[in-house]
Amino acid sequence: METINSKISQLPTEQKKWLLSVKNTFQTAFYGDYISTSKLIQAIKLKAIERDYLEIGLLLGSDDLEAYFKY
């Protein structure tokens, strides 16, 4: 079974950098209770698709993203 970190390590460098910057934003919003987690994850997935980061959507599910962003 693949871990979240191993899935993320498969992503192109540009996408890994983008996810890390999004992680910082997510943590601010999540811990500040500004928006629901599921809505935020959906917005992140849509933005990834918009940026043509299709691997993020293919390799990582919503649960994977939430676990990555929270820790």
Jmol script that loads the backbone (N, CA, C; Angstrom):
load data "model"
ATOM      1  N   MET A   1       0.843  -1.183   0.000  1.00  0.00           N
ATOM      2  CA  MET A   1       0.000   0.000   0.000  1.00  0.00           C
ATOM      3  C   MET A   1       0.890   1.249   0.000  1.00  0.00           C
ATOM      4  N   GLU A   2       0.574   2.154  -0.894  1.00  0.00           N
ATOM      5  CA  GLU A   2       1.347   3.385  -1.002  1.00  0.00           C
ATOM      6  C   GLU A   2       0.952   4.388   0.078  1.00  0.00           C
ATOM      7  N   THR A   3       1.935   5.078   0.589  1.00  0.00           N
ATOM      8  CA  THR A   3       1.659   6.140   1.548  1.00  0.00           C
ATOM      9  C   THR A   3       1.416   7.435   0.787  1.00  0.00           C
ATOM     10  N   ILE A   4       0.879   8.403   1.480  1.00  0.00           N
ATOM     11  CA  ILE A   4       0.622   9.711   0.876  1.00  0.00           C
ATOM     12  C   ILE A   4       1.929  10.328   0.398  1.00  0.00           C
ATOM     13  N   ASN A   5       2.953  10.249   1.230  1.00  0.00           N
ATOM     14  CA  ASN A   5       4.242  10.831   0.855  1.00  0.00           C
ATOM     15  C   ASN A   5       4.840  10.156  -0.367  1.00  0.00           C
ATOM     16  N   SER A   6       4.676   8.850  -0.505  1.00  0.00           N
ATOM     17  CA  SER A   6       5.209   8.175  -1.690  1.00  0.00           C
ATOM     18  C   SER A   6       4.431   8.579  -2.941  1.00  0.00           C
ATOM     19  N   LYS A   7       3.134   8.783  -2.796  1.00  0.00           N
ATOM     20  CA  LYS A   7       2.336   9.261  -3.933  1.00  0.00           C
ATOM     21  C   LYS A   7       2.782  10.659  -4.339  1.00  0.00           C
ATOM     22  N   ILE A   8       2.990  11.508  -3.358  1.00  0.00           N
ATOM     23  CA  ILE A   8       3.401  12.882  -3.641  1.00  0.00           C
ATOM     24  C   ILE A   8       4.797  12.909  -4.253  1.00  0.00           C
ATOM     25  N   SER A   9       5.652  12.019  -3.831  1.00  0.00           N
ATOM     26  CA  SER A   9       7.014  11.986  -4.379  1.00  0.00           C
ATOM     27  C   SER A   9       7.018  11.633  -5.864  1.00  0.00           C
ATOM     28  N   GLN A  10       5.954  11.020  -6.357  1.00  0.00           N
ATOM     29  CA  GLN A  10       5.837  10.674  -7.772  1.00  0.00           C
ATOM     30  C   GLN A  10       5.449  11.866  -8.646  1.00  0.00           C
ATOM     31  N   LEU A  11       4.981  12.926  -8.019  1.00  0.00           N
ATOM     32  CA  LEU A  11       4.538  14.095  -8.771  1.00  0.00           C
ATOM     33  C   LEU A  11       5.727  14.865  -9.335  1.00  0.00           C
ATOM     34  N   PRO A  12       5.510  15.572 -10.448  1.00  0.00           N
ATOM     35  CA  PRO A  12       6.557  16.455 -10.965  1.00  0.00           C
ATOM     36  C   PRO A  12       6.885  17.539  -9.929  1.00  0.00           C
ATOM     37  N   THR A  13       8.120  18.030  -9.963  1.00  0.00           N
ATOM     38  CA  THR A  13       8.616  18.999  -8.983  1.00  0.00           C
ATOM     39  C   THR A  13       7.710  20.221  -8.866  1.00  0.00           C
ATOM     40  N   GLU A  14       7.258  20.751  -9.976  1.00  0.00           N
ATOM     41  CA  GLU A  14       6.405  21.946  -9.954  1.00  0.00           C
ATOM     42  C   GLU A  14       5.123  21.689  -9.164  1.00  0.00           C
ATOM     43  N   GLN A  15       4.554  20.508  -9.331  1.00  0.00           N
ATOM     44  CA  GLN A  15       3.323  20.174  -8.625  1.00  0.00           C
ATOM     45  C   GLN A  15       3.577  19.971  -7.135  1.00  0.00           C
ATOM     46  N   LYS A  16       4.713  19.385  -6.782  1.00  0.00           N
ATOM     47  CA  LYS A  16       5.048  19.226  -5.363  1.00  0.00           C
ATOM     48  C   LYS A  16       5.210  20.590  -4.694  1.00  0.00           C
ATOM     49  N   LYS A  17       5.857  21.517  -5.377  1.00  0.00           N
ATOM     50  CA  LYS A  17       6.023  22.869  -4.830  1.00  0.00           C
ATOM     51  C   LYS A  17       4.667  23.537  -4.659  1.00  0.00           C
ATOM     52  N   TRP A  18       3.793  23.371  -5.633  1.00  0.00           N
ATOM     53  CA  TRP A  18       2.463  23.979  -5.564  1.00  0.00           C
ATOM     54  C   TRP A  18       1.683  23.393  -4.379  1.00  0.00           C
ATOM     55  N   LEU A  19       1.739  22.065  -4.219  1.00  0.00           N
ATOM     56  CA  LEU A  19       1.032  21.430  -3.098  1.00  0.00           C
ATOM     57  C   LEU A  19       1.547  21.930  -1.756  1.00  0.00           C
ATOM     58  N   LEU A  20       2.843  22.126  -1.642  1.00  0.00           N
ATOM     59  CA  LEU A  20       3.412  22.625  -0.391  1.00  0.00           C
ATOM     60  C   LEU A  20       2.910  24.036  -0.087  1.00  0.00           C
ATOM     61  N   SER A  21       2.835  24.888  -1.099  1.00  0.00           N
ATOM     62  CA  SER A  21       2.327  26.245  -0.866  1.00  0.00           C
ATOM     63  C   SER A  21       0.844  26.218  -0.517  1.00  0.00           C
ATOM     64  N   VAL A  22       0.105  25.324  -1.150  1.00  0.00           N
ATOM     65  CA  VAL A  22      -1.324  25.183  -0.847  1.00  0.00           C
ATOM     66  C   VAL A  22      -1.499  24.635   0.567  1.00  0.00           C
ATOM     67  N   LYS A  23      -0.591  23.751   0.986  1.00  0.00           N
ATOM     68  CA  LYS A  23      -0.662  23.179   2.335  1.00  0.00           C
ATOM     69  C   LYS A  23      -0.605  24.285   3.387  1.00  0.00           C
ATOM     70  N   ASN A  24       0.256  25.242   3.196  1.00  0.00           N
ATOM     71  CA  ASN A  24       0.360  26.353   4.142  1.00  0.00           C
ATOM     72  C   ASN A  24      -0.942  27.155   4.196  1.00  0.00           C
ATOM     73  N   THR A  25      -1.545  27.399   3.048  1.00  0.00           N
ATOM     74  CA  THR A  25      -2.822  28.117   2.991  1.00  0.00           C
ATOM     75  C   THR A  25      -3.926  27.296   3.643  1.00  0.00           C
ATOM     76  N   PHE A  26      -3.941  25.992   3.357  1.00  0.00           N
ATOM     77  CA  PHE A  26      -4.946  25.098   3.923  1.00  0.00           C
ATOM     78  C   PHE A  26      -4.889  25.121   5.441  1.00  0.00           C
ATOM     79  N   GLN A  27      -3.680  25.010   5.993  1.00  0.00           N
ATOM     80  CA  GLN A  27      -3.556  24.965   7.444  1.00  0.00           C
ATOM     81  C   GLN A  27      -4.057  26.252   8.086  1.00  0.00           C
ATOM     82  N   THR A  28      -3.789  27.382   7.462  1.00  0.00           N
ATOM     83  CA  THR A  28      -4.291  28.659   7.977  1.00  0.00           C
ATOM     84  C   THR A  28      -5.816  28.668   7.972  1.00  0.00           C
ATOM     85  N   ALA A  29      -6.408  28.246   6.856  1.00  0.00           N
ATOM     86  CA  ALA A  29      -7.867  28.244   6.746  1.00  0.00           C
ATOM     87  C   ALA A  29      -8.494  27.191   7.655  1.00  0.00           C
ATOM     88  N   PHE A  30      -7.887  26.008   7.709  1.00  0.00           N
ATOM     89  CA  PHE A  30      -8.441  24.919   8.507  1.00  0.00           C
ATOM     90  C   PHE A  30      -8.409  25.236   9.996  1.00  0.00           C
ATOM     91  N   TYR A  31      -7.254  25.654  10.471  1.00  0.00           N
ATOM     92  CA  TYR A  31      -7.130  25.916  11.903  1.00  0.00           C
ATOM     93  C   TYR A  31      -7.785  27.225  12.309  1.00  0.00           C
ATOM     94  N   GLY A  32      -7.998  28.098  11.344  1.00  0.00           N
ATOM     95  CA  GLY A  32      -8.715  29.337  11.619  1.00  0.00           C
ATOM     96  C   GLY A  32     -10.217  29.161  11.496  1.00  0.00           C
ATOM     97  N   ASP A  33     -10.642  27.950  11.043  1.00  0.00           N
ATOM     98  CA  ASP A  33     -12.063  27.621  10.904  1.00  0.00           C
ATOM     99  C   ASP A  33     -12.777  28.590   9.963  1.00  0.00           C
ATOM    100  N   TYR A  34     -12.113  28.939   8.858  1.00  0.00           N
ATOM    101  CA  TYR A  34     -12.691  29.873   7.898  1.00  0.00           C
ATOM    102  C   TYR A  34     -13.604  29.199   6.878  1.00  0.00           C
ATOM    103  N   ILE A  35     -13.364  27.931   6.591  1.00  0.00           N
ATOM    104  CA  ILE A  35     -14.115  27.221   5.561  1.00  0.00           C
ATOM    105  C   ILE A  35     -14.116  25.738   5.911  1.00  0.00           C
ATOM    106  N   SER A  36     -15.125  25.017   5.451  1.00  0.00           N
ATOM    107  CA  SER A  36     -15.175  23.579   5.741  1.00  0.00           C
ATOM    108  C   SER A  36     -14.069  22.855   4.975  1.00  0.00           C
ATOM    109  N   THR A  37     -13.588  21.795   5.558  1.00  0.00           N
ATOM    110  CA  THR A  37     -12.493  21.026   4.965  1.00  0.00           C
ATOM    111  C   THR A  37     -12.876  20.486   3.593  1.00  0.00           C
ATOM    112  N   SER A  38     -14.064  19.921   3.475  1.00  0.00           N
ATOM    113  CA  SER A  38     -14.460  19.322   2.194  1.00  0.00           C
ATOM    114  C   SER A  38     -14.561  20.370   1.091  1.00  0.00           C
ATOM    115  N   LYS A  39     -15.062  21.549   1.413  1.00  0.00           N
ATOM    116  CA  LYS A  39     -15.137  22.614   0.412  1.00  0.00           C
ATOM    117  C   LYS A  39     -13.746  23.083  -0.003  1.00  0.00           C
ATOM    118  N   LEU A  40     -12.867  23.157   0.954  1.00  0.00           N
ATOM    119  CA  LEU A  40     -11.504  23.589   0.664  1.00  0.00           C
ATOM    120  C   LEU A  40     -10.779  22.552  -0.198  1.00  0.00           C
ATOM    121  N   ILE A  41     -10.944  21.280   0.108  1.00  0.00           N
ATOM    122  CA  ILE A  41     -10.325  20.212  -0.686  1.00  0.00           C
ATOM    123  C   ILE A  41     -10.864  20.252  -2.115  1.00  0.00           C
ATOM    124  N   GLN A  42     -12.150  20.414  -2.267  1.00  0.00           N
ATOM    125  CA  GLN A  42     -12.744  20.495  -3.611  1.00  0.00           C
ATOM    126  C   GLN A  42     -12.181  21.675  -4.386  1.00  0.00           C
ATOM    127  N   ALA A  43     -12.041  22.817  -3.736  1.00  0.00           N
ATOM    128  CA  ALA A  43     -11.484  24.006  -4.387  1.00  0.00           C
ATOM    129  C   ALA A  43     -10.038  23.756  -4.815  1.00  0.00           C
ATOM    130  N   ILE A  44      -9.282  23.077  -3.990  1.00  0.00           N
ATOM    131  CA  ILE A  44      -7.890  22.768  -4.313  1.00  0.00           C
ATOM    132  C   ILE A  44      -7.818  21.823  -5.507  1.00  0.00           C
ATOM    133  N   LYS A  45      -8.662  20.795  -5.518  1.00  0.00           N
ATOM    134  CA  LYS A  45      -8.676  19.854  -6.636  1.00  0.00           C
ATOM    135  C   LYS A  45      -9.070  20.556  -7.935  1.00  0.00           C
ATOM    136  N   LEU A  46     -10.055  21.436  -7.873  1.00  0.00           N
ATOM    137  CA  LEU A  46     -10.460  22.173  -9.074  1.00  0.00           C
ATOM    138  C   LEU A  46      -9.352  23.091  -9.565  1.00  0.00           C
ATOM    139  N   LYS A  47      -8.662  23.732  -8.646  1.00  0.00           N
ATOM    140  CA  LYS A  47      -7.549  24.610  -9.020  1.00  0.00           C
ATOM    141  C   LYS A  47      -6.419  23.797  -9.638  1.00  0.00           C
ATOM    142  N   ALA A  48      -6.156  22.608  -9.113  1.00  0.00           N
ATOM    143  CA  ALA A  48      -5.123  21.739  -9.685  1.00  0.00           C
ATOM    144  C   ALA A  48      -5.476  21.367 -11.128  1.00  0.00           C
ATOM    145  N   ILE A  49      -6.717  21.029 -11.365  1.00  0.00           N
ATOM    146  CA  ILE A  49      -7.169  20.690 -12.719  1.00  0.00           C
ATOM    147  C   ILE A  49      -7.049  21.911 -13.629  1.00  0.00           C
ATOM    148  N   GLU A  50      -7.433  23.056 -13.125  1.00  0.00           N
ATOM    149  CA  GLU A  50      -7.347  24.305 -13.876  1.00  0.00           C
ATOM    150  C   GLU A  50      -5.895  24.593 -14.294  1.00  0.00           C
ATOM    151  N   ARG A  51      -4.956  24.237 -13.443  1.00  0.00           N
ATOM    152  CA  ARG A  51      -3.535  24.462 -13.719  1.00  0.00           C
ATOM    153  C   ARG A  51      -2.922  23.313 -14.519  1.00  0.00           C
ATOM    154  N   ASP A  52      -3.740  22.355 -14.945  1.00  0.00           N
ATOM    155  CA  ASP A  52      -3.294  21.156 -15.672  1.00  0.00           C
ATOM    156  C   ASP A  52      -2.408  20.253 -14.827  1.00  0.00           C
ATOM    157  N   TYR A  53      -2.624  20.247 -13.530  1.00  0.00           N
ATOM    158  CA  TYR A  53      -1.914  19.341 -12.629  1.00  0.00           C
ATOM    159  C   TYR A  53      -2.779  18.095 -12.441  1.00  0.00           C
ATOM    160  N   LEU A  54      -3.004  17.403 -13.534  1.00  0.00           N
ATOM    161  CA  LEU A  54      -3.919  16.272 -13.522  1.00  0.00           C
ATOM    162  C   LEU A  54      -3.424  15.125 -12.651  1.00  0.00           C
ATOM    163  N   GLU A  55      -2.109  15.001 -12.495  1.00  0.00           N
ATOM    164  CA  GLU A  55      -1.563  13.935 -11.665  1.00  0.00           C
ATOM    165  C   GLU A  55      -2.056  14.036 -10.225  1.00  0.00           C
ATOM    166  N   ILE A  56      -2.238  15.262  -9.760  1.00  0.00           N
ATOM    167  CA  ILE A  56      -2.723  15.452  -8.384  1.00  0.00           C
ATOM    168  C   ILE A  56      -4.094  14.805  -8.226  1.00  0.00           C
ATOM    169  N   GLY A  57      -4.957  15.020  -9.181  1.00  0.00           N
ATOM    170  CA  GLY A  57      -6.282  14.419  -9.132  1.00  0.00           C
ATOM    171  C   GLY A  57      -6.280  12.919  -9.356  1.00  0.00           C
ATOM    172  N   LEU A  58      -5.316  12.442 -10.156  1.00  0.00           N
ATOM    173  CA  LEU A  58      -5.269  11.010 -10.454  1.00  0.00           C
ATOM    174  C   LEU A  58      -4.620  10.197  -9.337  1.00  0.00           C
ATOM    175  N   LEU A  59      -3.591  10.735  -8.707  1.00  0.00           N
ATOM    176  CA  LEU A  59      -2.869   9.988  -7.678  1.00  0.00           C
ATOM    177  C   LEU A  59      -3.427  10.176  -6.277  1.00  0.00           C
ATOM    178  N   LEU A  60      -4.024  11.330  -6.033  1.00  0.00           N
ATOM    179  CA  LEU A  60      -4.440  11.671  -4.668  1.00  0.00           C
ATOM    180  C   LEU A  60      -5.947  11.873  -4.587  1.00  0.00           C
ATOM    181  N   GLY A  61      -6.571  11.147  -3.694  1.00  0.00           N
ATOM    182  CA  GLY A  61      -7.987  11.343  -3.447  1.00  0.00           C
ATOM    183  C   GLY A  61      -8.205  12.428  -2.403  1.00  0.00           C
ATOM    184  N   SER A  62      -9.428  12.759  -2.142  1.00  0.00           N
ATOM    185  CA  SER A  62      -9.746  13.794  -1.155  1.00  0.00           C
ATOM    186  C   SER A  62      -9.212  13.448   0.230  1.00  0.00           C
ATOM    187  N   ASP A  63      -9.315  12.178   0.621  1.00  0.00           N
ATOM    188  CA  ASP A  63      -8.809  11.761   1.932  1.00  0.00           C
ATOM    189  C   ASP A  63      -7.290  11.901   2.011  1.00  0.00           C
ATOM    190  N   ASP A  64      -6.613  11.561   0.903  1.00  0.00           N
ATOM    191  CA  ASP A  64      -5.153  11.713   0.855  1.00  0.00           C
ATOM    192  C   ASP A  64      -4.760  13.179   1.022  1.00  0.00           C
ATOM    193  N   LEU A  65      -5.429  14.034   0.268  1.00  0.00           N
ATOM    194  CA  LEU A  65      -5.106  15.464   0.333  1.00  0.00           C
ATOM    195  C   LEU A  65      -5.362  16.024   1.734  1.00  0.00           C
ATOM    196  N   GLU A  66      -6.489  15.650   2.302  1.00  0.00           N
ATOM    197  CA  GLU A  66      -6.814  16.153   3.641  1.00  0.00           C
ATOM    198  C   GLU A  66      -5.760  15.703   4.651  1.00  0.00           C
ATOM    199  N   ALA A  67      -5.363  14.441   4.592  1.00  0.00           N
ATOM    200  CA  ALA A  67      -4.345  13.950   5.520  1.00  0.00           C
ATOM    201  C   ALA A  67      -3.022  14.671   5.306  1.00  0.00           C
ATOM    202  N   TYR A  68      -2.643  14.903   4.055  1.00  0.00           N
ATOM    203  CA  TYR A  68      -1.388  15.599   3.762  1.00  0.00           C
ATOM    204  C   TYR A  68      -1.421  17.029   4.264  1.00  0.00           C
ATOM    205  N   PHE A  69      -2.511  17.711   4.019  1.00  0.00           N
ATOM    206  CA  PHE A  69      -2.611  19.119   4.397  1.00  0.00           C
ATOM    207  C   PHE A  69      -2.684  19.328   5.909  1.00  0.00           C
ATOM    208  N   LYS A  70      -3.278  18.395   6.616  1.00  0.00           N
ATOM    209  CA  LYS A  70      -3.434  18.567   8.062  1.00  0.00           C
ATOM    210  C   LYS A  70      -2.148  18.332   8.829  1.00  0.00           C
ATOM    211  N   TYR A  71      -1.216  17.584   8.245  1.00  0.00           N
ATOM    212  CA  TYR A  71      -0.002  17.226   8.995  1.00  0.00           C
ATOM    213  C   TYR A  71       1.248  17.636   8.279  1.00  0.00           C
TER     214      TYR A  71
END
end "model"
wireframe off; spacefill off
backbone 0.3
color backbone group
